[in-house]
Amino acid sequence: MEATKAAQRMLTVRIARGTGEGDFKTYEVPWRENQTVLDVVTEVQRRIDPTLSYRYACRVGVCGSCAMTVNGSHAGHAARTSAAWKRMA
């Protein structure tokens, strides 16, 4: 029963598109326990908006290529869980 509840939860994210003063687009993706910000961005790119592009390499926060700005602050790598990012809000 718990898995069904989790599958129904959605996470609303706003992702900057373009460079400089680019627009923000809002997306809803399924919430999953222990998902990372990189998982969320990948979900958007694979299932909702294939025009979204981003860069990553190691997926564990070692190389630094997945660094993102979250909630207006540079917060390191996107391999942290989305719950950790939410606490930074």
Backbone as CSV, one residue per row, in Angstrom:
resi,resn,N_x,N_y,N_z,CA_x,CA_y,CA_z,C_x,C_y,C_z
1,MET,0.823,-1.193,0.000,0.000,0.000,0.000,0.864,1.253,0.000
2,GLU,1.970,1.233,0.743,2.851,2.397,0.831,3.454,2.744,-0.525
3,ALA,3.818,1.732,-1.314,4.397,1.980,-2.640,3.392,2.658,-3.547
4,THR,2.125,2.313,-3.431,1.087,2.940,-4.252,0.971,4.419,-3.913
5,LYS,1.004,4.754,-2.636,0.947,6.157,-2.226,2.139,6.932,-2.773
6,ALA,3.338,6.349,-2.673,4.539,7.023,-3.161,4.474,7.220,-4.663
7,ALA,3.932,6.247,-5.385,3.842,6.346,-6.841,2.901,7.470,-7.255
8,GLN,1.951,7.823,-6.422,0.975,8.862,-6.753,1.474,10.257,-6.409
9,ARG,2.491,10.369,-5.585,3.017,11.692,-5.226,3.758,12.279,-6.404
10,MET,3.601,13.576,-6.585,4.278,14.270,-7.675,5.158,15.369,-7.107
11,LEU,6.212,15.655,-7.819,7.156,16.701,-7.454,7.094,17.760,-8.546
12,THR,6.847,18.999,-8.180,6.803,20.095,-9.138,8.152,20.797,-9.127
13,VAL,8.773,20.895,-10.305,10.087,21.529,-10.425,10.045,22.607,-11.497
14,ARG,10.831,23.657,-11.289,11.006,24.716,-12.286,12.443,24.665,-12.750
15,ILE,12.628,24.541,-14.062,13.968,24.422,-14.627,14.198,25.580,-15.578
16,ALA,15.333,26.259,-15.399,15.689,27.374,-16.283,16.013,26.828,-17.656
17,ARG,15.470,27.477,-18.677,15.734,27.087,-20.057,16.404,28.257,-20.757
18,GLY,17.444,27.976,-21.510,18.152,29.028,-22.222,19.306,29.574,-21.389
19,THR,19.940,30.595,-21.918,21.077,31.206,-21.237,20.704,32.597,-20.756
20,GLY,21.481,33.119,-19.845,21.242,34.479,-19.349,19.886,34.612,-18.707
21,GLU,19.031,35.380,-19.317,17.693,35.656,-18.787,16.666,34.652,-19.300
22,GLY,17.059,33.415,-19.512,16.165,32.399,-20.053,14.906,32.190,-19.226
23,ASP,13.947,31.563,-19.835,12.676,31.277,-19.171,12.814,30.107,-18.208
24,PHE,11.883,30.033,-17.268,11.727,28.861,-16.428,10.520,28.092,-16.934
25,LYS,10.635,26.785,-17.000,9.498,25.936,-17.335,9.210,25.062,-16.126
26,THR,7.934,24.809,-15.904,7.503,23.995,-14.775,7.144,22.601,-15.258
27,TYR,7.594,21.608,-14.517,7.330,20.212,-14.848,6.870,19.486,-13.598
28,GLU,6.072,18.447,-13.776,5.696,17.564,-12.680,6.242,16.187,-12.983
29,VAL,6.955,15.640,-12.030,7.533,14.306,-12.172,7.131,13.476,-10.962
30,PRO,7.105,12.168,-11.112,6.783,11.321,-9.960,7.835,11.478,-8.863
31,TRP,7.374,11.564,-7.627,8.264,11.611,-6.476,8.693,10.195,-6.153
32,ARG,9.961,10.018,-5.918,10.492,8.719,-5.508,11.427,8.923,-4.320
33,GLU,11.353,8.025,-3.376,12.222,8.112,-2.207,13.678,8.010,-2.641
34,ASN,14.512,8.859,-2.102,15.955,8.891,-2.363,16.334,9.285,-3.783
35,GLN,15.426,9.918,-4.537,15.817,10.368,-5.874,16.723,11.581,-5.749
36,THR,17.618,11.726,-6.696,18.519,12.868,-6.699,17.972,13.940,-7.627
37,VAL,18.527,15.124,-7.522,18.142,16.193,-8.438,18.478,15.766,-9.867
38,LEU,19.590,15.101,-10.046,19.945,14.597,-11.370,18.913,13.584,-11.874
39,ASP,18.372,12.757,-10.998,17.300,11.832,-11.376,16.071,12.597,-11.862
40,VAL,15.741,13.683,-11.174,14.578,14.490,-11.548,14.784,15.110,-12.927
41,VAL,15.946,15.705,-13.167,16.237,16.323,-14.456,16.217,15.265,-15.563
42,THR,16.753,14.091,-15.290,16.746,13.008,-16.261,15.322,12.557,-16.571
43,GLU,14.476,12.480,-15.561,13.069,12.125,-15.756,12.387,13.122,-16.686
44,VAL,12.637,14.410,-16.464,12.057,15.438,-17.329,12.541,15.254,-18.762
45,GLN,13.835,15.070,-18.934,14.409,14.963,-20.290,13.935,13.703,-21.005
46,ARG,13.852,12.596,-20.332,13.490,11.331,-20.986,12.003,11.169,-21.224
47,ARG,11.165,11.707,-20.327,9.734,11.409,-20.419,8.839,12.594,-20.765
48,ILE,9.339,13.822,-20.562,8.473,14.985,-20.758,8.988,15.914,-21.845
49,ASP,10.249,16.303,-21.758,10.789,17.322,-22.667,12.163,16.907,-23.191
50,PRO,12.192,16.181,-24.316,13.471,15.707,-24.845,14.395,16.820,-25.337
51,THR,13.912,18.064,-25.399,14.776,19.174,-25.814,15.644,19.677,-24.664
52,LEU,15.374,19.235,-23.438,16.176,19.638,-22.276,17.557,18.998,-22.384
53,SER,18.583,19.814,-22.243,19.942,19.264,-22.254,20.679,19.699,-20.993
54,TYR,21.542,18.836,-20.545,22.328,19.078,-19.342,23.537,18.162,-19.410
55,ARG,24.473,18.367,-18.498,25.716,17.601,-18.546,25.982,16.925,-17.207
56,TYR,26.457,15.705,-17.285,26.923,14.988,-16.096,27.885,13.907,-16.555
57,ALA,28.649,13.365,-15.637,29.591,12.303,-15.997,29.513,11.154,-15.002
58,CYS,29.895,11.385,-13.757,30.068,10.265,-12.825,28.812,9.898,-12.035
59,ARG,27.852,10.797,-11.909,26.599,10.608,-11.162,26.784,10.451,-9.651
60,VAL,27.968,10.699,-9.120,28.171,10.569,-7.677,28.766,11.818,-7.041
61,GLY,28.907,12.902,-7.786,29.382,14.146,-7.220,30.883,14.264,-7.081
62,VAL,31.635,13.431,-7.782,33.086,13.477,-7.690,33.674,14.434,-8.714
63,CYS,33.204,14.361,-9.953,33.839,15.123,-11.032,33.372,16.582,-11.103
64,GLY,32.175,16.885,-10.589,31.683,18.256,-10.578,30.945,18.703,-11.827
65,SER,30.824,17.848,-12.836,30.162,18.291,-14.071,28.659,18.468,-13.900
66,CYS,28.069,17.912,-12.849,26.620,18.038,-12.656,26.258,19.144,-11.664
67,ALA,27.150,20.072,-11.416,26.861,21.172,-10.498,25.685,21.985,-11.024
68,MET,24.758,22.316,-10.149,23.562,23.063,-10.533,23.266,24.131,-9.494
69,THR,22.490,25.103,-9.902,21.961,26.091,-8.978,20.566,25.625,-8.587
70,VAL,20.341,25.475,-7.292,19.062,24.996,-6.788,18.526,26.016,-5.803
71,ASN,17.286,26.405,-5.996,16.643,27.405,-5.138,17.460,28.690,-5.061
72,GLY,18.090,29.051,-6.194,18.826,30.299,-6.294,20.248,30.285,-5.786
73,SER,20.721,29.150,-5.279,22.077,29.071,-4.745,22.850,27.953,-5.419
74,HIS,24.138,28.211,-5.667,24.983,27.125,-6.147,25.160,26.182,-4.974
75,ALA,24.753,24.961,-5.179,24.716,24.049,-4.039,25.485,22.761,-4.273
76,GLY,26.478,22.806,-5.118,27.279,21.610,-5.330,26.685,20.691,-6.360
77,HIS,26.840,19.411,-6.149,26.473,18.436,-7.170,25.010,18.007,-7.091
78,ALA,24.498,17.572,-8.226,23.098,17.171,-8.334,22.879,15.723,-7.943
79,ALA,23.913,15.053,-7.460,23.771,13.662,-7.041,23.229,13.554,-5.617
80,ARG,23.049,14.675,-4.952,22.410,14.657,-3.632,20.930,14.366,-3.818
81,THR,20.302,13.860,-2.774,18.880,13.570,-2.888,18.078,14.858,-2.961
82,SER,16.918,14.790,-3.610,16.079,15.982,-3.743,15.583,16.445,-2.375
83,ALA,15.462,15.546,-1.402,15.080,15.952,-0.051,16.133,16.873,0.550
84,ALA,17.406,16.608,0.269,18.487,17.473,0.766,18.385,18.850,0.136
85,TRP,18.053,18.932,-1.144,17.912,20.224,-1.812,16.743,20.995,-1.232
86,LYS,15.664,20.302,-0.948,14.484,20.970,-0.400,14.805,21.646,0.932
87,ARG,15.642,20.998,1.731,16.024,21.595,3.022,16.793,22.900,2.835
88,MET,17.399,23.093,1.660,18.173,24.304,1.404,17.282,25.485,1.041
89,ALA,16.008,25.215,0.770,15.083,26.271,0.305,14.904,27.335,1.352
